[in-house]
Amino acid sequence: FGSSHLSASRQFGSRFSEAMDAMDKRRKTDEGHEGHDHSHGYSNTYARPSRLPVTVLTGYLGAGKTTLLNYILREQHDKKLAVIENEIGEVSIDDALVEQKHQDMAEELVLLDNGCICCTVRGDLIQTLHNIGKRFTTGQVQLDGVLIELTGMADPAPVVQTFFVDPEVQRTFMVDNVVALVDALHGLEKLDESKGDVSKGTACAQIAFCSTVLLNKIDLVDQMQLEKVKKRIKELNGAAEIIPCQQAKAPMGKLFNVGCFNLDKVLEEQYMDESEFRQFYTPKMDKSVSNVGVRCEGKVMMFAFQQFLDRYLDQEETAKDFLRVKAVLNIAGSDRKFVLQCVHMLRNQGFTEPWGQTEKRENRIIFIGRGMQPRRQELTEGFKSCLQTTPLRFPVGTAVMAKTGAGPHDWERGVVVRQWDECNAYRLKLQGGDEVHAPMDLDCFVTKA
């Protein structure tokens, strides 16, 4: 062990408004502040569209949908948008990944987290659209459009179907664009899974029913791999425009308010007529994927947590089962939230905003993939073993012996100069003047002199 800094590779915000009336409350507050500008970057002029354009964001687990959502909200700062976010899993994490400053740009924020939007909560989606539509048509809320982010396991076709079979939804909304994100690094693997097993056809269905494909993370592959993925996408949907990108950044003129979704063209590509689509289409769901979620209070020891992750994500043989790992954690030695996002062996992790003074410091982590249920006990117990359960043994000023190398005799005398320094249990000053970290309060790292 030694002194090291944990760098944040990408910043994410947290806190999520789960109630549709949150903006109402804020609006009522604003009405009491005459003369103060509450435009938040929006134009003061508003021309109400006859039907609200809807952009649907789809894509397999880890493709970059929430990153794209944040990007759209940031770039479309002059638009008033309603956002509907769907999440499937035992523990809600995505609400903590939508950046707070971008949440403030959304006119409405709704989280549907009790099932997949393409099947079990379609009724919730319809009711949510009815509520938004009613408030829009009566002038209670000004909107320029709606963004719907689907869970990575959702087939977008039944969601699209909603806008054509429900008369009230059809009168108020129009599907403007269905944007499918494809991970350039893992995309072929996900698409090829359905060749031997049609029950794993979710990734294919997401491309088949889209009007625009964002081929994301192109910086992680070479040109040959990129062309292979493009060819496979074209085989699934020859009509969709493919836009290569990094960090899910694409021209807004290609994504929002473009009117490029054409149901007839999509159905023609899939050799299906509209009556079949309306009456008989069944969602393509990968039933081999399950999830295990853990939520608990307490401080997580960083070194122990990284070792815990290594057991599953360091080797390709086991990491291939972990399609997605997401977490928001309370790390010992830090007052900031630690956010983790993993896709197989790739990790994206870092500290974000501070915990609120009255906010409950609850750890939330979810594992999504294949073979998760048989691992439930070991994942749950393994994560909870990373919690600090006892106070540190050595106060500042205590003389100790510090492990400084791999050999059995690599110990040096030192003194504790700080507890929980840079998320390590101790900072130690050795007799020779050097300073090192003991990552955990264990005898293999530090003992009393």
URBELHU-V140408 format. One line per field, one symbol per residue. phi: phi as a letter, one per 30 degrees, with the letter a starting at -180 (. if undefined). A space follows every 10 residues. Layout:
# URBELHU-V140408
phi: ???
This chain:
# URBELHU-V140408
phi: .adbcccdda cbcbibdccd cddddddddd ddcdicdcdh idddcbcddd bddccccbkd eidjddddee dddddcdccc bcbcccbckd bdbeddcdde ddeddddbbb ccbcldddbd cdddddddde ddddddddid bcbclbcbcd ddccddeddd eedccceddd dcbbddaccc cbdddceeed ddeddcaddc ceddddddcc cbccdciddc bdddddddde ddddddaddd dccdabhhcb eddccchcic dbdedddddc hbcdddddcc dcddcdddcb bbcbbackcc deddddddde dccdcedcdd dcdabbabbc cejbccdccb bbbhddcbbl dbddddecdd dcdbbbcblc idddcedddd ddddddddcb dddcdejddb ccdcadddcd bbdabdcach chicebcbcd edjdcbccdb dbddcabdd
